């Protein structure tokens, strides 16, 4: 996906999504629970936010091969470009 203008983005970037983008841009690969803790949101709230961010192709998630309860989150190339512009 090409970097879009704010007006062309498929979802609105609210404060929490901006915070998630900034945290992932600064720290890189993180567990979902770590994202929730850094952003001061509940794990359930983080899951919903990350679902929408994944649909918009800002982030990608991967399962931990050693613990199926754990999912890792990172920015996509699109998410990294967007975070660098903010």
N, CA, C and O atoms as a GROMACS GRO file, in nm:
protein
  344
    1UNK      N    1   0.085  -0.118   0.000
    1UNK     CA    2   0.000   0.000   0.000
    1UNK      C    3   0.089   0.123   0.000
    1UNK      O    4   0.183   0.133   0.079
    2UNK      N    5   0.059   0.217  -0.088
    2UNK     CA    6   0.134   0.342  -0.093
    2UNK      C    7   0.093   0.430   0.025
    2UNK      O    8  -0.019   0.423   0.074
    3UNK      N    9   0.189   0.513   0.069
    3UNK     CA   10   0.159   0.607   0.176
    3UNK      C   11   0.054   0.704   0.128
    3UNK      O   12   0.068   0.765   0.022
    4UNK      N   13  -0.051   0.719   0.205
    4UNK     CA   14  -0.163   0.804   0.167
    4UNK      C   15  -0.160   0.934   0.247
    4UNK      O   16  -0.091   0.944   0.349
    5UNK      N   17  -0.233   1.031   0.201
    5UNK     CA   18  -0.252   1.151   0.281
    5UNK      C   19  -0.349   1.116   0.393
    5UNK      O   20  -0.417   1.014   0.387
    6UNK      N   21  -0.354   1.198   0.493
    6UNK     CA   22  -0.444   1.174   0.606
    6UNK      C   23  -0.588   1.159   0.557
    6UNK      O   24  -0.662   1.074   0.607
    7UNK      N   25  -0.629   1.240   0.460
    7UNK     CA   26  -0.765   1.234   0.409
    7UNK      C   27  -0.797   1.103   0.339
    7UNK      O   28  -0.912   1.061   0.337
    8UNK      N   29  -0.697   1.037   0.281
    8UNK     CA   30  -0.718   0.913   0.206
    8UNK      C   31  -0.706   0.787   0.292
    8UNK      O   32  -0.731   0.676   0.244
    9UNK      N   33  -0.667   0.803   0.418
    9UNK     CA   34  -0.646   0.685   0.502
    9UNK      C   35  -0.776   0.610   0.525
    9UNK      O   36  -0.882   0.671   0.538
   10UNK      N   37  -0.768   0.475   0.531
   10UNK     CA   38  -0.888   0.395   0.548
   10UNK      C   39  -0.949   0.402   0.688
   10UNK      O   40  -1.067   0.371   0.704
   11UNK      N   41  -0.872   0.442   0.788
   11UNK     CA   42  -0.924   0.457   0.924
   11UNK      C   43  -0.872   0.587   0.982
   11UNK      O   44  -0.769   0.640   0.938
   12UNK      N   45  -0.942   0.638   1.079
   12UNK     CA   46  -0.898   0.758   1.148
   12UNK      C   47  -0.792   0.721   1.250
   12UNK      O   48  -0.807   0.620   1.320
   13UNK      N   49  -0.689   0.799   1.260
   13UNK     CA   50  -0.585   0.776   1.360
   13UNK      C   51  -0.617   0.860   1.483
   13UNK      O   52  -0.583   0.978   1.490
   14UNK      N   53  -0.684   0.797   1.580
   14UNK     CA   54  -0.713   0.865   1.705
   14UNK      C   55  -0.590   0.865   1.794
   14UNK      O   56  -0.485   0.813   1.757
   15UNK      N   57  -0.604   0.923   1.910
   15UNK     CA   58  -0.491   0.935   2.003
   15UNK      C   59  -0.429   0.800   2.037
   15UNK      O   60  -0.306   0.787   2.038
   16UNK      N   61  -0.510   0.702   2.064
   16UNK     CA   62  -0.456   0.571   2.103
   16UNK      C   63  -0.382   0.505   1.988
   16UNK      O   64  -0.276   0.447   2.009
   17UNK      N   65  -0.436   0.512   1.868
   17UNK     CA   66  -0.367   0.453   1.752
   17UNK      C   67  -0.236   0.525   1.724
   17UNK      O   68  -0.137   0.462   1.688
   18UNK      N   69  -0.235   0.657   1.741
   18UNK     CA   70  -0.111   0.732   1.725
   18UNK      C   71  -0.008   0.688   1.828
   18UNK      O   72   0.111   0.675   1.797
   19UNK      N   73  -0.055   0.667   1.950
   19UNK     CA   74   0.035   0.621   2.056
   19UNK      C   75   0.092   0.483   2.023
   19UNK      O   76   0.211   0.459   2.042
   20UNK      N   77   0.008   0.394   1.973
   20UNK     CA   78   0.054   0.260   1.933
   20UNK      C   79   0.158   0.271   1.823
   20UNK      O   80   0.262   0.206   1.829
   21UNK      N   81   0.131   0.354   1.722
   21UNK     CA   82   0.227   0.375   1.613
   21UNK      C   83   0.361   0.424   1.668
   21UNK      O   84   0.467   0.373   1.630
   22UNK      N   85   0.356   0.522   1.757
   22UNK     CA   86   0.478   0.580   1.812
   22UNK      C   87   0.556   0.477   1.895
   22UNK      O   88   0.679   0.468   1.882
   23UNK      N   89   0.487   0.402   1.977
   23UNK     CA   90   0.554   0.301   2.061
   23UNK      C   91   0.620   0.194   1.975
   23UNK      O   92   0.734   0.158   2.000
   24UNK      N   93   0.548   0.144   1.875
   24UNK     CA   94   0.605   0.041   1.788
   24UNK      C   95   0.719   0.096   1.702
   24UNK      O   96   0.815   0.026   1.674
   25UNK      N   97   0.707   0.221   1.662
   25UNK     CA   98   0.814   0.283   1.583
   25UNK      C   99   0.942   0.295   1.666
   25UNK      O  100   1.052   0.271   1.617
   26UNK      N  101   0.925   0.331   1.791
   26UNK     CA  102   1.040   0.350   1.881
   26UNK      C  103   1.099   0.218   1.928
   26UNK      O  104   1.221   0.203   1.933
   27UNK      N  105   1.014   0.121   1.963
   27UNK     CA  106   1.061  -0.001   2.028
   27UNK      C  107   1.072  -0.122   1.936
   27UNK      O  108   1.144  -0.217   1.968
   28UNK      N  109   1.004  -0.121   1.822
   28UNK     CA  110   1.008  -0.236   1.732
   28UNK      C  111   0.913  -0.345   1.775
   28UNK      O  112   0.808  -0.317   1.832
   29UNK      N  113   0.949  -0.468   1.750
   29UNK     CA  114   0.866  -0.585   1.779
   29UNK      C  115   0.831  -0.591   1.927
   29UNK      O  116   0.919  -0.582   2.014
   30UNK      N  117   0.701  -0.606   1.956
   30UNK     CA  118   0.654  -0.613   2.095
   30UNK      C  119   0.542  -0.716   2.106
   30UNK      O  120   0.476  -0.749   2.007
   31UNK      N  121   0.523  -0.767   2.227
   31UNK     CA  122   0.408  -0.852   2.255
   31UNK      C  123   0.284  -0.764   2.268
   31UNK      O  124   0.294  -0.647   2.306
   32UNK      N  125   0.169  -0.820   2.236
   32UNK     CA  126   0.043  -0.745   2.248
   32UNK      C  127   0.026  -0.690   2.389
   32UNK      O  128  -0.015  -0.575   2.407
   33UNK      N  129   0.057  -0.770   2.489
   33UNK     CA  130   0.044  -0.726   2.629
   33UNK      C  131   0.137  -0.609   2.660
   33UNK      O  132   0.102  -0.521   2.738
   34UNK      N  133   0.254  -0.607   2.598
   34UNK     CA  134   0.348  -0.495   2.618
   34UNK      C  135   0.293  -0.367   2.555
   34UNK      O  136   0.304  -0.259   2.614
   35UNK      N  137   0.235  -0.379   2.437
   35UNK     CA  138   0.174  -0.263   2.372
   35UNK      C  139   0.064  -0.206   2.462
   35UNK      O  140   0.056  -0.085   2.482
   36UNK      N  141  -0.019  -0.295   2.514
   36UNK     CA  142  -0.128  -0.251   2.603
   36UNK      C  143  -0.072  -0.178   2.725
   36UNK      O  144  -0.123  -0.072   2.762
   37UNK      N  145   0.031  -0.233   2.786
   37UNK     CA  146   0.089  -0.172   2.906
   37UNK      C  147   0.151  -0.036   2.874
   37UNK      O  148   0.129   0.061   2.947
   38UNK      N  149   0.228  -0.027   2.767
   38UNK     CA  150   0.292   0.099   2.730
   38UNK      C  151   0.190   0.206   2.696
   38UNK      O  152   0.212   0.324   2.726
   39UNK      N  153   0.079   0.167   2.636
   39UNK     CA  154  -0.024   0.263   2.595
   39UNK      C  155  -0.130   0.284   2.701
   39UNK      O  156  -0.223   0.362   2.683
   40UNK      N  157  -0.115   0.213   2.813
   40UNK     CA  158  -0.208   0.225   2.926
   40UNK      C  159  -0.353   0.196   2.886
   40UNK      O  160  -0.445   0.271   2.918
   41UNK      N  161  -0.370   0.084   2.814
   41UNK     CA  162  -0.503   0.037   2.776
   41UNK      C  163  -0.514  -0.110   2.817
   41UNK      O  164  -0.413  -0.177   2.838
   42UNK      N  165  -0.636  -0.158   2.827
   42UNK     CA  166  -0.656  -0.298   2.865
   42UNK      C  167  -0.611  -0.390   2.751
   42UNK      O  168  -0.610  -0.348   2.635
   43UNK      N  169  -0.574  -0.514   2.783
   43UNK     CA  170  -0.539  -0.609   2.676
   43UNK      C  171  -0.654  -0.628   2.576
   43UNK      O  172  -0.630  -0.638   2.456
   44UNK      N  173  -0.777  -0.631   2.625
   44UNK     CA  174  -0.892  -0.645   2.534
   44UNK      C  175  -0.905  -0.522   2.445
   44UNK      O  176  -0.933  -0.535   2.325
   45UNK      N  177  -0.885  -0.404   2.502
   45UNK     CA  178  -0.888  -0.281   2.423
   45UNK      C  179  -0.778  -0.278   2.319
   45UNK      O  180  -0.799  -0.235   2.206
   46UNK      N  181  -0.661  -0.325   2.358
   46UNK     CA  182  -0.547  -0.330   2.264
   46UNK      C  183  -0.578  -0.424   2.148
   46UNK      O  184  -0.545  -0.394   2.034
   47UNK      N  185  -0.641  -0.535   2.177
   47UNK     CA  186  -0.674  -0.631   2.071
   47UNK      C  187  -0.765  -0.567   1.966
   47UNK      O  188  -0.742  -0.582   1.846
   48UNK      N  189  -0.867  -0.495   2.011
   48UNK     CA  190  -0.959  -0.429   1.918
   48UNK      C  191  -0.888  -0.322   1.836
   48UNK      O  192  -0.910  -0.313   1.715
   49UNK      N  193  -0.804  -0.242   1.899
   49UNK     CA  194  -0.730  -0.138   1.829
   49UNK      C  195  -0.634  -0.200   1.728
   49UNK      O  196  -0.625  -0.155   1.614
   50UNK      N  197  -0.563  -0.305   1.771
   50UNK     CA  198  -0.468  -0.372   1.682
   50UNK      C  199  -0.540  -0.441   1.566
   50UNK      O  200  -0.487  -0.446   1.455
   51UNK      N  201  -0.659  -0.494   1.591
   51UNK     CA  202  -0.738  -0.553   1.482
   51UNK      C  203  -0.762  -0.450   1.371
   51UNK      O  204  -0.740  -0.478   1.254
   52UNK      N  205  -0.807  -0.332   1.411
   52UNK     CA  206  -0.836  -0.227   1.313
   52UNK      C  207  -0.709  -0.176   1.245
   52UNK      O  208  -0.710  -0.145   1.126
   53UNK      N  209  -0.601  -0.168   1.320
   53UNK     CA  210  -0.474  -0.123   1.262
   53UNK      C  211  -0.418  -0.228   1.165
   53UNK      O  212  -0.354  -0.193   1.066
   54UNK      N  213  -0.442  -0.355   1.195
   54UNK     CA  214  -0.398  -0.460   1.104
   54UNK      C  215  -0.480  -0.457   0.975
   54UNK      O  216  -0.425  -0.473   0.866
   55UNK      N  217  -0.610  -0.436   0.987
   55UNK     CA  218  -0.696  -0.425   0.868
   55UNK      C  219  -0.653  -0.310   0.779
   55UNK      O  220  -0.663  -0.318   0.657
   56UNK      N  221  -0.605  -0.201   0.841
   56UNK     CA  222  -0.560  -0.084   0.766
   56UNK      C  223  -0.414  -0.098   0.720
   56UNK      O  224  -0.360  -0.008   0.657
   57UNK      N  225  -0.353  -0.211   0.750
   57UNK     CA  226  -0.217  -0.244   0.709
   57UNK      C  227  -0.110  -0.158   0.774
   57UNK      O  228  -0.003  -0.137   0.716
   58UNK      N  229  -0.138  -0.106   0.896
   58UNK     CA  230  -0.038  -0.031   0.971
   58UNK      C  231   0.054  -0.126   1.048
   58UNK      O  232   0.173  -0.098   1.066
   59UNK      N  233  -0.001  -0.238   1.094
   59UNK     CA  234   0.075  -0.333   1.175
   59UNK      C  235   0.057  -0.473   1.120
   59UNK      O  236  -0.032  -0.500   1.039
   60UNK      N  237   0.144  -0.562   1.168
   60UNK     CA  238   0.128  -0.705   1.140
   60UNK      C  239   0.150  -0.779   1.271
   60UNK      O  240   0.221  -0.733   1.360
   61UNK      N  241   0.087  -0.893   1.281
   61UNK     CA  242   0.099  -0.975   1.402
   61UNK      C  243   0.148  -1.114   1.365
   61UNK      O  244   0.123  -1.164   1.256
   62UNK      N  245   0.219  -1.174   1.459
   62UNK     CA  246   0.270  -1.309   1.440
   62UNK      C  247   0.260  -1.384   1.572
   62UNK      O  248   0.275  -1.325   1.679
   63UNK      N  249   0.235  -1.514   1.564
   63UNK     CA  250   0.229  -1.596   1.683
   63UNK      C  251   0.369  -1.629   1.733
   63UNK      O  252   0.462  -1.642   1.654
   64UNK      N  253   0.383  -1.644   1.863
   64UNK     CA  254   0.508  -1.689   1.924
   64UNK      C  255   0.514  -1.840   1.904
   64UNK      O  256   0.424  -1.911   1.950
   65UNK      N  257   0.617  -1.892   1.839
   65UNK     CA  258   0.625  -2.036   1.815
   65UNK      C  259   0.640  -2.118   1.944
   65UNK      O  260   0.614  -2.238   1.945
   66UNK      N  261   0.683  -2.052   2.052
   66UNK     CA  262   0.704  -2.122   2.179
   66UNK      C  263   0.588  -2.111   2.277
   66UNK      O  264   0.584  -2.184   2.376
   67UNK      N  265   0.495  -2.020   2.251
   67UNK     CA  266   0.382  -2.000   2.342
   67UNK      C  267   0.264  -1.949   2.261
   67UNK      O  268   0.261  -1.833   2.221
   68UNK      N  269   0.166  -2.036   2.235
   68UNK     CA  270   0.056  -1.997   2.148
   68UNK      C  271  -0.035  -1.891   2.206
   68UNK      O  272  -0.121  -1.838   2.136
   69UNK      N  273  -0.019  -1.859   2.333
   69UNK     CA  274  -0.099  -1.751   2.393
   69UNK      C  275  -0.044  -1.613   2.358
   69UNK      O  276  -0.114  -1.512   2.372
   70UNK      N  277   0.079  -1.608   2.311
   70UNK     CA  278   0.149  -1.481   2.288
   70UNK      C  279   0.148  -1.445   2.140
   70UNK      O  280   0.173  -1.530   2.054
   71UNK      N  281   0.119  -1.318   2.111
   71UNK     CA  282   0.127  -1.267   1.974
   71UNK      C  283   0.220  -1.147   1.974
   71UNK      O  284   0.219  -1.064   2.065
   72UNK      N  285   0.301  -1.140   1.871
   72UNK     CA  286   0.392  -1.028   1.854
   72UNK      C  287   0.332  -0.928   1.754
   72UNK      O  288   0.260  -0.966   1.662
   73UNK      N  289   0.363  -0.801   1.775
   73UNK     CA  290   0.312  -0.694   1.691
   73UNK      C  291   0.430  -0.613   1.640
   73UNK      O  292   0.524  -0.585   1.714
   74UNK      N  293   0.426  -0.575   1.513
   74UNK     CA  294   0.527  -0.486   1.456
   74UNK      C  295   0.462  -0.401   1.348
   74UNK      O  296   0.354  -0.433   1.298
   75UNK      N  297   0.530  -0.292   1.314
   75UNK     CA  298   0.480  -0.207   1.208
   75UNK      C  299   0.509  -0.270   1.072
   75UNK      O  300   0.612  -0.335   1.054
   76UNK      N  301   0.419  -0.251   0.980
   76UNK     CA  302   0.444  -0.287   0.841
   76UNK      C  303   0.530  -0.177   0.780
   76UNK      O  304   0.557  -0.076   0.845
   77UNK      N  305   0.573  -0.195   0.658
   77UNK     CA  306   0.648  -0.090   0.589
   77UNK      C  307   0.563   0.037   0.580
   77UNK      O  308   0.613   0.147   0.601
   78UNK      N  309   0.435   0.020   0.550
   78UNK     CA  310   0.342   0.132   0.545
   78UNK      C  311   0.334   0.201   0.681
   78UNK      O  312   0.337   0.324   0.690
   79UNK      N  313   0.323   0.122   0.788
   79UNK     CA  314   0.317   0.178   0.923
   79UNK      C  315   0.444   0.252   0.960
   79UNK      O  316   0.438   0.357   1.024
   80UNK      N  317   0.560   0.199   0.920
   80UNK     CA  318   0.687   0.266   0.948
   80UNK      C  319   0.697   0.400   0.874
   80UNK      O  320   0.742   0.499   0.930
   81UNK      N  321   0.654   0.400   0.747
   81UNK     CA  322   0.656   0.526   0.670
   81UNK      C  323   0.564   0.629   0.733
   81UNK      O  324   0.598   0.746   0.744
   82UNK      N  325   0.446   0.584   0.774
   82UNK     CA  326   0.349   0.674   0.836
   82UNK      C  327   0.404   0.728   0.967
   82UNK      O  328   0.397   0.849   0.990
   83UNK      N  329   0.458   0.642   1.053
   83UNK     CA  330   0.511   0.684   1.182
   83UNK      C  331   0.627   0.782   1.164
   83UNK      O  332   0.641   0.875   1.244
   84UNK      N  333   0.709   0.762   1.063
   84UNK     CA  334   0.821   0.852   1.038
   84UNK      C  335   0.774   0.991   0.996
   84UNK      O  336   0.844   1.090   1.019
   85UNK      N  337   0.656   0.999   0.936
   85UNK     CA  338   0.602   1.128   0.890
   85UNK      C  339   0.529   1.204   1.000
   85UNK      O  340   0.506   1.324   0.987
   86UNK      N  341   0.493   1.137   1.108
   86UNK     CA  342   0.415   1.202   1.214
   86UNK      C  343   0.504   1.277   1.310
   86UNK      O  344   0.455   1.338   1.406
   0.00000   0.00000   0.00000
